[in-house]
Every structure is written in structure tokens, then in C-alpha cells.
């Protein structure tokens, strides 16, 4: 309960793991931590290129 969280269902920000309004599970809104040894960066960049072309 230390990070900012987001409810996709009612689009509200909260600090709780469960949304107070709709009782749905919330997700973390922070991006993944940067690492120079990113093993999957190549695949994410390829996927991003593919989705832009659609």
C-alpha cells in the first residue's frame, strides 16, 4: 500500500489494493524500473513497431 494505484473499472487513483468505489483489484501506475541489462527490451521495441503500423 505504498505506491499509487489505478482502478481500470472506475478510472480512479487510490493507494489501496482494492478500489473503494467498485471493489475491483487495482494496478500499479509506475513504469517498470530501467535496467541496462534489459533482456526483453528488443522484443518490446519490435512489438511497439508492429502496433504502430496497424
CHARMM-style PDB file with segment names, atoms N, HN, CA, C and O in Angstrom:
ATOM      1  N   UNK     1       0.817  -1.194   0.000  1.00  0.00      PROA
ATOM      2  CA  UNK     1       0.000   0.000   0.000  1.00  0.00      PROA
ATOM      3  C   UNK     1       0.862   1.258   0.000  1.00  0.00      PROA
ATOM      4  O   UNK     1       0.434   2.287   0.523  1.00  0.00      PROA
ATOM      5  N   UNK     2       2.054   1.205  -0.567  1.00  0.00      PROA
ATOM      6  HN  UNK     2       2.401   0.369  -0.992  1.00  0.00      PROA
ATOM      7  CA  UNK     2       2.918   2.379  -0.551  1.00  0.00      PROA
ATOM      8  C   UNK     2       2.951   3.110  -1.880  1.00  0.00      PROA
ATOM      9  O   UNK     2       3.415   4.249  -1.938  1.00  0.00      PROA
ATOM     10  N   UNK     3       2.469   2.483  -2.958  1.00  0.00      PROA
ATOM     11  HN  UNK     3       2.092   1.558  -2.911  1.00  0.00      PROA
ATOM     12  CA  UNK     3       2.527   3.103  -4.275  1.00  0.00      PROA
ATOM     13  C   UNK     3       1.160   3.569  -4.736  1.00  0.00      PROA
ATOM     14  O   UNK     3       0.127   3.099  -4.260  1.00  0.00      PROA
ATOM     15  N   UNK     4       1.176   4.502  -5.671  1.00  0.00      PROA
ATOM     16  HN  UNK     4       2.016   4.884  -6.058  1.00  0.00      PROA
ATOM     17  CA  UNK     4      -0.049   4.969  -6.285  1.00  0.00      PROA
ATOM     18  C   UNK     4      -0.610   3.871  -7.172  1.00  0.00      PROA
ATOM     19  O   UNK     4       0.129   3.263  -7.946  1.00  0.00      PROA
ATOM     20  N   UNK     5      -1.890   3.612  -7.072  1.00  0.00      PROA
ATOM     21  HN  UNK     5      -2.491   4.105  -6.443  1.00  0.00      PROA
ATOM     22  CA  UNK     5      -2.525   2.543  -7.828  1.00  0.00      PROA
ATOM     23  C   UNK     5      -3.709   3.109  -8.597  1.00  0.00      PROA
ATOM     24  O   UNK     5      -4.196   4.196  -8.286  1.00  0.00      PROA
ATOM     25  N   UNK     6      -4.173   2.368  -9.604  1.00  0.00      PROA
ATOM     26  HN  UNK     6      -3.777   1.485  -9.856  1.00  0.00      PROA
ATOM     27  CA  UNK     6      -5.212   2.848 -10.513  1.00  0.00      PROA
ATOM     28  C   UNK     6      -6.252   1.758 -10.719  1.00  0.00      PROA
ATOM     29  O   UNK     6      -5.909   0.587 -10.883  1.00  0.00      PROA
ATOM     30  N   UNK     7      -7.510   2.142 -10.710  1.00  0.00      PROA
ATOM     31  HN  UNK     7      -7.788   3.094 -10.577  1.00  0.00      PROA
ATOM     32  CA  UNK     7      -8.605   1.217 -10.970  1.00  0.00      PROA
ATOM     33  C   UNK     7      -9.031   1.386 -12.428  1.00  0.00      PROA
ATOM     34  O   UNK     7      -9.456   2.470 -12.828  1.00  0.00      PROA
ATOM     35  N   UNK     8      -8.921   0.326 -13.216  1.00  0.00      PROA
ATOM     36  HN  UNK     8      -8.576  -0.554 -12.890  1.00  0.00      PROA
ATOM     37  CA  UNK     8      -9.308   0.384 -14.627  1.00  0.00      PROA
ATOM     38  C   UNK     8     -10.826   0.491 -14.784  1.00  0.00      PROA
ATOM     39  O   UNK     8     -11.312   1.071 -15.755  1.00  0.00      PROA
ATOM     40  N   UNK     9     -11.554  -0.055 -13.850  1.00  0.00      PROA
ATOM     41  HN  UNK     9     -11.159  -0.526 -13.061  1.00  0.00      PROA
ATOM     42  CA  UNK     9     -13.007  -0.095 -13.944  1.00  0.00      PROA
ATOM     43  C   UNK     9     -13.637   1.288 -13.785  1.00  0.00      PROA
ATOM     44  O   UNK     9     -14.415   1.715 -14.639  1.00  0.00      PROA
ATOM     45  N   UNK    10     -13.311   1.982 -12.713  1.00  0.00      PROA
ATOM     46  HN  UNK    10     -12.680   1.635 -12.019  1.00  0.00      PROA
ATOM     47  CA  UNK    10     -13.920   3.299 -12.483  1.00  0.00      PROA
ATOM     48  C   UNK    10     -12.951   4.454 -12.734  1.00  0.00      PROA
ATOM     49  O   UNK    10     -13.305   5.615 -12.531  1.00  0.00      PROA
ATOM     50  N   UNK    11     -11.736   4.141 -13.174  1.00  0.00      PROA
ATOM     51  HN  UNK    11     -11.448   3.198 -13.340  1.00  0.00      PROA
ATOM     52  CA  UNK    11     -10.723   5.128 -13.555  1.00  0.00      PROA
ATOM     53  C   UNK    11     -10.377   6.102 -12.434  1.00  0.00      PROA
ATOM     54  O   UNK    11     -10.274   7.310 -12.646  1.00  0.00      PROA
ATOM     55  N   UNK    12     -10.205   5.556 -11.254  1.00  0.00      PROA
ATOM     56  HN  UNK    12     -10.289   4.574 -11.081  1.00  0.00      PROA
ATOM     57  CA  UNK    12      -9.848   6.360 -10.087  1.00  0.00      PROA
ATOM     58  C   UNK    12      -8.473   5.953  -9.576  1.00  0.00      PROA
ATOM     59  O   UNK    12      -8.078   4.792  -9.683  1.00  0.00      PROA
ATOM     60  N   UNK    13      -7.742   6.929  -9.014  1.00  0.00      PROA
ATOM     61  HN  UNK    13      -8.063   7.872  -8.928  1.00  0.00      PROA
ATOM     62  CA  UNK    13      -6.457   6.658  -8.387  1.00  0.00      PROA
ATOM     63  C   UNK    13      -6.675   6.439  -6.902  1.00  0.00      PROA
ATOM     64  O   UNK    13      -7.531   7.071  -6.283  1.00  0.00      PROA
ATOM     65  N   UNK    14      -5.877   5.520  -6.335  1.00  0.00      PROA
ATOM     66  HN  UNK    14      -5.182   5.007  -6.838  1.00  0.00      PROA
ATOM     67  CA  UNK    14      -6.001   5.203  -4.919  1.00  0.00      PROA
ATOM     68  C   UNK    14      -4.676   4.670  -4.404  1.00  0.00      PROA
ATOM     69  O   UNK    14      -3.755   4.427  -5.184  1.00  0.00      PROA
ATOM     70  N   UNK    15      -4.578   4.491  -3.112  1.00  0.00      PROA
ATOM     71  HN  UNK    15      -5.326   4.688  -2.479  1.00  0.00      PROA
ATOM     72  CA  UNK    15      -3.400   3.875  -2.509  1.00  0.00      PROA
ATOM     73  C   UNK    15      -3.707   2.438  -2.079  1.00  0.00      PROA
ATOM     74  O   UNK    15      -2.822   1.729  -1.599  1.00  0.00      PROA
ATOM     75  N   UNK    16      -4.935   2.021  -2.248  1.00  0.00      PROA
ATOM     76  HN  UNK    16      -5.653   2.597  -2.637  1.00  0.00      PROA
ATOM     77  CA  UNK    16      -5.379   0.703  -1.802  1.00  0.00      PROA
ATOM     78  C   UNK    16      -5.207  -0.346  -2.894  1.00  0.00      PROA
ATOM     79  O   UNK    16      -5.160  -0.010  -4.077  1.00  0.00      PROA
ATOM     80  N   UNK    17      -5.113  -1.626  -2.499  1.00  0.00      PROA
ATOM     81  HN  UNK    17      -5.151  -1.899  -1.538  1.00  0.00      PROA
ATOM     82  CA  UNK    17      -5.027  -2.737  -3.446  1.00  0.00      PROA
ATOM     83  C   UNK    17      -6.380  -3.054  -4.071  1.00  0.00      PROA
ATOM     84  O   UNK    17      -6.454  -3.598  -5.173  1.00  0.00      PROA
ATOM     85  N   UNK    18      -7.445  -2.710  -3.358  1.00  0.00      PROA
ATOM     86  HN  UNK    18      -7.384  -2.268  -2.463  1.00  0.00      PROA
ATOM     87  CA  UNK    18      -8.814  -2.901  -3.838  1.00  0.00      PROA
ATOM     88  C   UNK    18      -9.483  -1.534  -3.902  1.00  0.00      PROA
ATOM     89  O   UNK    18      -9.407  -0.755  -2.952  1.00  0.00      PROA
ATOM     90  N   UNK    19     -10.140  -1.241  -5.025  1.00  0.00      PROA
ATOM     91  HN  UNK    19     -10.203  -1.874  -5.798  1.00  0.00      PROA
ATOM     92  CA  UNK    19     -10.816   0.044  -5.202  1.00  0.00      PROA
ATOM     93  C   UNK    19     -11.944   0.190  -4.177  1.00  0.00      PROA
ATOM     94  O   UNK    19     -12.709  -0.747  -3.946  1.00  0.00      PROA
ATOM     95  N   UNK    20     -12.037   1.356  -3.576  1.00  0.00      PROA
ATOM     96  HN  UNK    20     -11.415   2.117  -3.763  1.00  0.00      PROA
ATOM     97  CA  UNK    20     -13.047   1.631  -2.561  1.00  0.00      PROA
ATOM     98  C   UNK    20     -14.436   1.760  -3.192  1.00  0.00      PROA
ATOM     99  O   UNK    20     -15.429   1.374  -2.576  1.00  0.00      PROA
ATOM    100  N   UNK    21     -14.517   2.297  -4.408  1.00  0.00      PROA
ATOM    101  HN  UNK    21     -13.711   2.612  -4.908  1.00  0.00      PROA
ATOM    102  CA  UNK    21     -15.808   2.531  -5.054  1.00  0.00      PROA
ATOM    103  C   UNK    21     -16.433   1.268  -5.630  1.00  0.00      PROA
ATOM    104  O   UNK    21     -17.618   1.005  -5.427  1.00  0.00      PROA
ATOM    105  N   UNK    22     -15.613   0.469  -6.365  1.00  0.00      PROA
ATOM    106  HN  UNK    22     -14.650   0.682  -6.531  1.00  0.00      PROA
ATOM    107  CA  UNK    22     -16.200  -0.663  -7.090  1.00  0.00      PROA
ATOM    108  C   UNK    22     -15.696  -2.035  -6.629  1.00  0.00      PROA
ATOM    109  O   UNK    22     -16.128  -3.054  -7.168  1.00  0.00      PROA
ATOM    110  N   UNK    23     -14.801  -2.079  -5.654  1.00  0.00      PROA
ATOM    111  HN  UNK    23     -14.450  -1.251  -5.216  1.00  0.00      PROA
ATOM    112  CA  UNK    23     -14.257  -3.317  -5.094  1.00  0.00      PROA
ATOM    113  C   UNK    23     -13.519  -4.187  -6.112  1.00  0.00      PROA
ATOM    114  O   UNK    23     -13.475  -5.409  -5.968  1.00  0.00      PROA
ATOM    115  N   UNK    24     -12.936  -3.557  -7.146  1.00  0.00      PROA
ATOM    116  HN  UNK    24     -12.971  -2.564  -7.263  1.00  0.00      PROA
ATOM    117  CA  UNK    24     -12.113  -4.263  -8.137  1.00  0.00      PROA
ATOM    118  C   UNK    24     -10.645  -4.139  -7.737  1.00  0.00      PROA
ATOM    119  O   UNK    24     -10.261  -3.214  -7.021  1.00  0.00      PROA
ATOM    120  N   UNK    25      -9.836  -5.077  -8.208  1.00  0.00      PROA
ATOM    121  HN  UNK    25     -10.148  -5.828  -8.790  1.00  0.00      PROA
ATOM    122  CA  UNK    25      -8.401  -5.041  -7.947  1.00  0.00      PROA
ATOM    123  C   UNK    25      -7.769  -3.892  -8.724  1.00  0.00      PROA
ATOM    124  O   UNK    25      -8.115  -3.670  -9.885  1.00  0.00      PROA
ATOM    125  N   UNK    26      -6.838  -3.151  -8.096  1.00  0.00      PROA
ATOM    126  HN  UNK    26      -6.557  -3.331  -7.154  1.00  0.00      PROA
ATOM    127  CA  UNK    26      -6.176  -2.029  -8.737  1.00  0.00      PROA
ATOM    128  C   UNK    26      -4.820  -2.453  -9.274  1.00  0.00      PROA
ATOM    129  O   UNK    26      -4.279  -3.482  -8.869  1.00  0.00      PROA
ATOM    130  N   UNK    27      -4.264  -1.650 -10.197  1.00  0.00      PROA
ATOM    131  HN  UNK    27      -4.703  -0.814 -10.526  1.00  0.00      PROA
ATOM    132  CA  UNK    27      -2.948  -1.927 -10.766  1.00  0.00      PROA
ATOM    133  C   UNK    27      -2.002  -0.785 -10.425  1.00  0.00      PROA
ATOM    134  O   UNK    27      -2.436   0.330 -10.135  1.00  0.00      PROA
ATOM    135  N   UNK    28      -0.712  -1.073 -10.462  1.00  0.00      PROA
ATOM    136  HN  UNK    28      -0.360  -1.979 -10.698  1.00  0.00      PROA
ATOM    137  CA  UNK    28       0.296  -0.050 -10.215  1.00  0.00      PROA
ATOM    138  C   UNK    28       0.438   0.823 -11.449  1.00  0.00      PROA
ATOM    139  O   UNK    28       0.418   0.308 -12.567  1.00  0.00      PROA
ATOM    140  N   UNK    29       0.580   2.133 -11.275  1.00  0.00      PROA
ATOM    141  HN  UNK    29       0.595   2.551 -10.367  1.00  0.00      PROA
ATOM    142  CA  UNK    29       0.712   3.050 -12.395  1.00  0.00      PROA
ATOM    143  C   UNK    29       2.167   3.431 -12.667  1.00  0.00      PROA
ATOM    144  O   UNK    29       2.428   4.216 -13.578  1.00  0.00      PROA
ATOM    145  N   UNK    30       3.108   2.904 -11.913  1.00  0.00      PROA
ATOM    146  HN  UNK    30       2.896   2.266 -11.173  1.00  0.00      PROA
ATOM    147  CA  UNK    30       4.504   3.229 -12.132  1.00  0.00      PROA
ATOM    148  C   UNK    30       5.073   2.384 -13.263  1.00  0.00      PROA
ATOM    149  O   UNK    30       4.747   1.202 -13.372  1.00  0.00      PROA
ATOM    150  N   UNK    31       5.924   2.976 -14.114  1.00  0.00      PROA
ATOM    151  HN  UNK    31       6.188   3.936 -14.026  1.00  0.00      PROA
ATOM    152  CA  UNK    31       6.550   2.188 -15.180  1.00  0.00      PROA
ATOM    153  C   UNK    31       7.586   1.231 -14.590  1.00  0.00      PROA
ATOM    154  O   UNK    31       8.051   1.438 -13.469  1.00  0.00      PROA
ATOM    155  N   UNK    32       7.950   0.185 -15.335  1.00  0.00      PROA
ATOM    156  HN  UNK    32       7.572   0.016 -16.245  1.00  0.00      PROA
ATOM    157  CA  UNK    32       8.969  -0.731 -14.821  1.00  0.00      PROA
ATOM    158  C   UNK    32      10.307  -0.015 -14.655  1.00  0.00      PROA
ATOM    159  O   UNK    32      10.601   0.938 -15.376  1.00  0.00      PROA
ATOM    160  N   UNK    33      11.092  -0.468 -13.728  1.00  0.00      PROA
ATOM    161  HN  UNK    33      10.853  -1.243 -13.142  1.00  0.00      PROA
ATOM    162  CA  UNK    33      12.391   0.121 -13.449  1.00  0.00      PROA
ATOM    163  C   UNK    33      13.335  -0.095 -14.640  1.00  0.00      PROA
ATOM    164  O   UNK    33      13.351  -1.178 -15.226  1.00  0.00      PROA
ATOM    165  N   UNK    34      14.124   0.933 -15.001  1.00  0.00      PROA
ATOM    166  HN  UNK    34      14.111   1.812 -14.525  1.00  0.00      PROA
ATOM    167  CA  UNK    34      15.062   0.834 -16.113  1.00  0.00      PROA
ATOM    168  C   UNK    34      16.262  -0.004 -15.718  1.00  0.00      PROA
ATOM    169  O   UNK    34      16.777   0.114 -14.606  1.00  0.00      PROA
ATOM    170  N   UNK    35      16.704  -0.851 -16.637  1.00  0.00      PROA
ATOM    171  HN  UNK    35      16.286  -0.946 -17.540  1.00  0.00      PROA
ATOM    172  CA  UNK    35      17.888  -1.656 -16.414  1.00  0.00      PROA
ATOM    173  C   UNK    35      18.684  -1.732 -17.719  1.00  0.00      PROA
ATOM    174  O   UNK    35      18.108  -2.044 -18.761  1.00  0.00      PROA
ATOM    175  N   UNK    36      19.980  -1.458 -17.691  1.00  0.00      PROA
ATOM    176  HN  UNK    36      20.448  -1.204 -16.844  1.00  0.00      PROA
ATOM    177  CA  UNK    36      20.786  -1.583 -18.915  1.00  0.00      PROA
ATOM    178  C   UNK    36      20.855  -3.026 -19.422  1.00  0.00      PROA
ATOM    179  O   UNK    36      21.083  -3.249 -20.611  1.00  0.00      PROA
ATOM    180  N   UNK    37      20.664  -3.993 -18.546  1.00  0.00      PROA
ATOM    181  HN  UNK    37      20.479  -3.811 -17.580  1.00  0.00      PROA
ATOM    182  CA  UNK    37      20.685  -5.395 -18.934  1.00  0.00      PROA
ATOM    183  C   UNK    37      19.274  -5.903 -19.210  1.00  0.00      PROA
ATOM    184  O   UNK    37      18.932  -7.025 -18.837  1.00  0.00      PROA
ATOM    185  N   UNK    38      18.462  -5.088 -19.857  1.00  0.00      PROA
ATOM    186  HN  UNK    38      18.740  -4.176 -20.160  1.00  0.00      PROA
ATOM    187  CA  UNK    38      17.076  -5.440 -20.148  1.00  0.00      PROA
ATOM    188  C   UNK    38      17.034  -6.574 -21.169  1.00  0.00      PROA
ATOM    189  O   UNK    38      17.359  -6.365 -22.338  1.00  0.00      PROA
ATOM    190  N   UNK    39      16.643  -7.752 -20.746  1.00  0.00      PROA
ATOM    191  HN  UNK    39      16.378  -7.921 -19.797  1.00  0.00      PROA
ATOM    192  CA  UNK    39      16.642  -8.933 -21.606  1.00  0.00      PROA
ATOM    193  C   UNK    39      15.522  -8.910 -22.637  1.00  0.00      PROA
ATOM    194  O   UNK    39      15.655  -9.509 -23.705  1.00  0.00      PROA
ATOM    195  N   UNK    40      14.431  -8.233 -22.335  1.00  0.00      PROA
ATOM    196  HN  UNK    40      14.323  -7.747 -21.468  1.00  0.00      PROA
ATOM    197  CA  UNK    40      13.256  -8.277 -23.190  1.00  0.00      PROA
ATOM    198  C   UNK    40      13.010  -6.967 -23.931  1.00  0.00      PROA
ATOM    199  O   UNK    40      11.985  -6.827 -24.598  1.00  0.00      PROA
ATOM    200  N   UNK    41      13.928  -6.004 -23.832  1.00  0.00      PROA
ATOM    201  HN  UNK    41      14.761  -6.118 -23.290  1.00  0.00      PROA
ATOM    202  CA  UNK    41      13.765  -4.715 -24.482  1.00  0.00      PROA
ATOM    203  C   UNK    41      13.641  -4.826 -25.993  1.00  0.00      PROA
ATOM    204  O   UNK    41      12.848  -4.117 -26.613  1.00  0.00      PROA
ATOM    205  N   UNK    42      14.423  -5.713 -26.577  1.00  0.00      PROA
ATOM    206  HN  UNK    42      15.067  -6.288 -26.073  1.00  0.00      PROA
ATOM    207  CA  UNK    42      14.385  -5.922 -28.028  1.00  0.00      PROA
ATOM    208  C   UNK    42      12.983  -6.327 -28.477  1.00  0.00      PROA
ATOM    209  O   UNK    42      12.477  -5.826 -29.481  1.00  0.00      PROA
ATOM    210  N   UNK    43      12.368  -7.224 -27.736  1.00  0.00      PROA
ATOM    211  HN  UNK    43      12.779  -7.631 -26.920  1.00  0.00      PROA
ATOM    212  CA  UNK    43      11.037  -7.728 -28.096  1.00  0.00      PROA
ATOM    213  C   UNK    43       9.960  -6.663 -27.899  1.00  0.00      PROA
ATOM    214  O   UNK    43       9.026  -6.572 -28.696  1.00  0.00      PROA
ATOM    215  N   UNK    44      10.086  -5.852 -26.834  1.00  0.00      PROA
ATOM    216  HN  UNK    44      10.845  -5.926 -26.187  1.00  0.00      PROA
ATOM    217  CA  UNK    44       9.123  -4.789 -26.602  1.00  0.00      PROA
ATOM    218  C   UNK    44       9.185  -3.743 -27.706  1.00  0.00      PROA
ATOM    219  O   UNK    44       8.151  -3.247 -28.155  1.00  0.00      PROA
ATOM    220  N   UNK    45      10.408  -3.403 -28.147  1.00  0.00      PROA
ATOM    221  HN  UNK    45      11.247  -3.805 -27.781  1.00  0.00      PROA
ATOM    222  CA  UNK    45      10.557  -2.428 -29.217  1.00  0.00      PROA
ATOM    223  C   UNK    45       9.988  -2.957 -30.522  1.00  0.00      PROA
ATOM    224  O   UNK    45       9.361  -2.204 -31.267  1.00  0.00      PROA
ATOM    225  N   UNK    46      10.191  -4.233 -30.815  1.00  0.00      PROA
ATOM    226  HN  UNK    46      10.700  -4.845 -30.210  1.00  0.00      PROA
ATOM    227  CA  UNK    46       9.620  -4.848 -32.026  1.00  0.00      PROA
ATOM    228  C   UNK    46       8.099  -4.818 -31.973  1.00  0.00      PROA
ATOM    229  O   UNK    46       7.450  -4.495 -32.967  1.00  0.00      PROA
ATOM    230  N   UNK    47       7.531  -5.149 -30.830  1.00  0.00      PROA
ATOM    231  HN  UNK    47       8.059  -5.412 -30.022  1.00  0.00      PROA
ATOM    232  CA  UNK    47       6.080  -5.160 -30.663  1.00  0.00      PROA
ATOM    233  C   UNK    47       5.521  -3.748 -30.837  1.00  0.00      PROA
ATOM    234  O   UNK    47       4.463  -3.567 -31.440  1.00  0.00      PROA
ATOM    235  N   UNK    48       6.228  -2.751 -30.311  1.00  0.00      PROA
ATOM    236  HN  UNK    48       7.088  -2.897 -29.821  1.00  0.00      PROA
ATOM    237  CA  UNK    48       5.790  -1.371 -30.438  1.00  0.00      PROA
ATOM    238  C   UNK    48       5.770  -0.936 -31.901  1.00  0.00      PROA
ATOM    239  O   UNK    48       4.847  -0.247 -32.336  1.00  0.00      PROA
ATOM    240  N   UNK    49       6.800  -1.344 -32.666  1.00  0.00      PROA
ATOM    241  HN  UNK    49       7.550  -1.903 -32.313  1.00  0.00      PROA
ATOM    242  CA  UNK    49       6.844  -1.017 -34.102  1.00  0.00      PROA
ATOM    243  C   UNK    49       5.698  -1.668 -34.835  1.00  0.00      PROA
ATOM    244  O   UNK    49       5.096  -1.048 -35.712  1.00  0.00      PROA
ATOM    245  N   UNK    50       5.377  -2.918 -34.493  1.00  0.00      PROA
ATOM    246  HN  UNK    50       5.866  -3.422 -33.780  1.00  0.00      PROA
ATOM    247  CA  UNK    50       4.299  -3.644 -35.162  1.00  0.00      PROA
ATOM    248  C   UNK    50       2.943  -3.001 -34.883  1.00  0.00      PROA
ATOM    249  O   UNK    50       2.111  -2.902 -35.785  1.00  0.00      PROA
ATOM    250  N   UNK    51       2.713  -2.569 -33.660  1.00  0.00      PROA
ATOM    251  HN  UNK    51       3.389  -2.649 -32.927  1.00  0.00      PROA
ATOM    252  CA  UNK    51       1.427  -1.992 -33.307  1.00  0.00      PROA
ATOM    253  C   UNK    51       1.238  -0.608 -33.892  1.00  0.00      PROA
ATOM    254  O   UNK    51       0.104  -0.195 -34.138  1.00  0.00      PROA
ATOM    255  N   UNK    52       2.333   0.126 -34.123  1.00  0.00      PROA
ATOM    256  HN  UNK    52       3.254  -0.209 -33.923  1.00  0.00      PROA
ATOM    257  CA  UNK    52       2.221   1.454 -34.744  1.00  0.00      PROA
ATOM    258  C   UNK    52       1.813   1.334 -36.203  1.00  0.00      PROA
ATOM    259  O   UNK    52       1.124   2.211 -36.723  1.00  0.00      PROA
ATOM    260  N   UNK    53       2.230   0.259 -36.875  1.00  0.00      PROA
ATOM    261  HN  UNK    53       2.790  -0.453 -36.452  1.00  0.00      PROA
ATOM    262  CA  UNK    53       1.922   0.082 -38.277  1.00  0.00      PROA
ATOM    263  C   UNK    53       0.504  -0.397 -38.540  1.00  0.00      PROA
ATOM    264  O   UNK    53       0.055  -0.389 -39.686  1.00  0.00      PROA
ATOM    265  N   UNK    54      -0.204  -0.811 -37.503  1.00  0.00      PROA
ATOM    266  HN  UNK    54       0.161  -0.817 -36.572  1.00  0.00      PROA
ATOM    267  CA  UNK    54      -1.558  -1.348 -37.684  1.00  0.00      PROA
ATOM    268  C   UNK    54      -2.572  -0.257 -37.810  1.00  0.00      PROA
ATOM    269  OT1 UNK    54      -3.760  -0.535 -37.968  1.00  0.00      PROA
TER     270      UNK     54
END
